[in-house]
Amino acid sequence: MEIGCGGGTAAALVCGRLCTGSVTAIDRSLTAVKKTLARNESYVTAGRLTVLQAPFTLAGVGELVGFDKIFSINVNLFWTTPAREELDLLRRMLVPGGRRCVRRRSPRPAWRHAGWTLSRTTRSSRST
């Protein structure tokens, strides 16, 4: 399962590597769901991908269970709040021994994340 499928890039990459099984991708945004469906039409038709518009809440996806892997990439739900309820829901959706991966990219430029700073370079002029 992918939480926050956005434009469908990760779903396409995962589906392209599947030998067995399928992927369920969810997003709360109808625009994102439409983009994912358009990008991955062949996987949807083949039964390898299911795309759902739903928030990642108990009411939205609580009936979905039995996933061996759940991942989320750069979904602000997990980094703008403590997301305790959502992480508990994620754990309940996994089969015993299932794996989860919740990652985010820093919204700041990489050079700032690395602790670098940029300073304004001024050119001194000599008076003669």
C-alpha positions as a Python dict, from the first residue, in 0.01 Angstrom:
ca = {
    (1, 'M'): (0, 0, 0),
    (2, 'E'): (113, 351, -79),
    (3, 'I'): (-19, 633, 138),
    (4, 'G'): (-34, 962, -53),
    (5, 'C'): (15, 847, -411),
    (6, 'G'): (36, 1198, -557),
    (7, 'G'): (93, 1175, -931),
    (8, 'G'): (147, 798, -932),
    (9, 'T'): (523, 787, -981),
    (10, 'A'): (601, 545, -698),
    (11, 'A'): (300, 328, -783),
    (12, 'A'): (429, 297, -1140),
    (13, 'L'): (777, 202, -1021),
    (14, 'V'): (647, -62, -778),
    (15, 'C'): (392, -207, -1020),
    (16, 'G'): (658, -231, -1289),
    (17, 'R'): (863, -459, -1063),
    (18, 'L'): (584, -680, -928),
    (19, 'C'): (609, -1049, -1004),
    (20, 'T'): (308, -1135, -788),
    (21, 'G'): (59, -940, -579),
    (22, 'S'): (-80, -594, -627),
    (23, 'V'): (-59, -239, -496),
    (24, 'T'): (-328, -28, -333),
    (25, 'A'): (-258, 345, -356),
    (26, 'I'): (-457, 605, -165),
    (27, 'D'): (-467, 982, -161),
    (28, 'R'): (-713, 1228, -12),
    (29, 'S'): (-690, 1446, -323),
    (30, 'L'): (-916, 1370, -618),
    (31, 'T'): (-666, 1546, -845),
    (32, 'A'): (-386, 1315, -728),
    (33, 'V'): (-605, 1007, -771),
    (34, 'K'): (-692, 1111, -1126),
    (35, 'K'): (-323, 1164, -1208),
    (36, 'T'): (-231, 826, -1064),
    (37, 'L'): (-508, 654, -1260),
    (38, 'A'): (-406, 825, -1584),
    (39, 'R'): (-38, 746, -1540),
    (40, 'N'): (-102, 383, -1445),
    (41, 'E'): (-400, 285, -1658),
    (42, 'S'): (-235, -35, -1780),
    (43, 'Y'): (-163, -153, -1424),
    (44, 'V'): (-519, -77, -1314),
    (45, 'T'): (-658, -266, -1614),
    (46, 'A'): (-429, -561, -1540),
    (47, 'G'): (-547, -573, -1178),
    (48, 'R'): (-206, -487, -1037),
    (49, 'L'): (-309, -146, -899),
    (50, 'T'): (-612, -22, -709),
    (51, 'V'): (-636, 353, -652),
    (52, 'L'): (-865, 499, -386),
    (53, 'Q'): (-957, 852, -291),
    (54, 'A'): (-968, 853, 89),
    (55, 'P'): (-803, 1021, 384),
    (56, 'F'): (-565, 805, 583),
    (57, 'T'): (-798, 776, 881),
    (58, 'L'): (-988, 493, 1046),
    (59, 'A'): (-1308, 613, 879),
    (60, 'G'): (-1135, 648, 540),
    (61, 'V'): (-937, 326, 513),
    (62, 'G'): (-988, 138, 838),
    (63, 'E'): (-1151, -161, 667),
    (64, 'L'): (-839, -224, 459),
    (65, 'V'): (-608, -476, 626),
    (66, 'G'): (-360, -749, 540),
    (67, 'F'): (-78, -553, 377),
    (68, 'D'): (274, -692, 387),
    (69, 'K'): (428, -355, 301),
    (70, 'I'): (303, 1, 349),
    (71, 'F'): (501, 305, 243),
    (72, 'S'): (465, 679, 232),
    (73, 'I'): (703, 925, 72),
    (74, 'N'): (694, 1296, 154),
    (75, 'V'): (337, 1301, 289),
    (76, 'N'): (297, 1597, 522),
    (77, 'L'): (49, 1410, 741),
    (78, 'F'): (343, 1234, 905),
    (79, 'W'): (566, 1537, 960),
    (80, 'T'): (333, 1827, 1039),
    (81, 'T'): (168, 1651, 1334),
    (82, 'P'): (270, 1372, 1573),
    (83, 'A'): (40, 1141, 1366),
    (84, 'R'): (-1, 894, 1652),
    (85, 'E'): (-346, 774, 1540),
    (86, 'E'): (-231, 739, 1181),
    (87, 'L'): (79, 541, 1279),
    (88, 'D'): (-135, 314, 1499),
    (89, 'L'): (-371, 262, 1203),
    (90, 'L'): (-75, 184, 978),
    (91, 'R'): (47, -82, 1223),
    (92, 'R'): (-300, -241, 1241),
    (93, 'M'): (-319, -263, 862),
    (94, 'L'): (3, -464, 838),
    (95, 'V'): (15, -842, 859),
    (96, 'P'): (236, -979, 1139),
    (97, 'G'): (593, -929, 1028),
    (98, 'G'): (488, -669, 768),
    (99, 'R'): (713, -374, 693),
    (100, 'R'): (647, -4, 689),
    (101, 'C'): (846, 286, 551),
    (102, 'V'): (749, 647, 616),
    (103, 'R'): (998, 891, 467),
    (104, 'R'): (1008, 1256, 386),
    (105, 'R'): (1226, 1492, 195),
    (106, 'S'): (1321, 1809, 368),
    (107, 'P'): (1116, 2102, 240),
    (108, 'R'): (1433, 2308, 273),
    (109, 'P'): (1705, 2313, 9),
    (110, 'A'): (1960, 2036, 60),
    (111, 'W'): (2240, 2278, 137),
    (112, 'R'): (2045, 2412, 436),
    (113, 'H'): (1960, 2063, 557),
    (114, 'A'): (2329, 1979, 554),
    (115, 'G'): (2397, 2277, 781),
    (116, 'W'): (2563, 2491, 517),
    (117, 'T'): (2499, 2860, 487),
    (118, 'L'): (2533, 3092, 197),
    (119, 'S'): (2676, 3434, 249),
    (120, 'R'): (2660, 3730, 23),
    (121, 'T'): (2987, 3781, -151),
    (122, 'T'): (3081, 4141, -194),
    (123, 'R'): (3355, 4270, -409),
    (124, 'S'): (3572, 4528, -246),
    (125, 'S'): (3695, 4806, -458),
    (126, 'R'): (4026, 4967, -401),
    (127, 'S'): (4060, 5334, -415),
    (128, 'T'): (4384, 5451, -558),
}
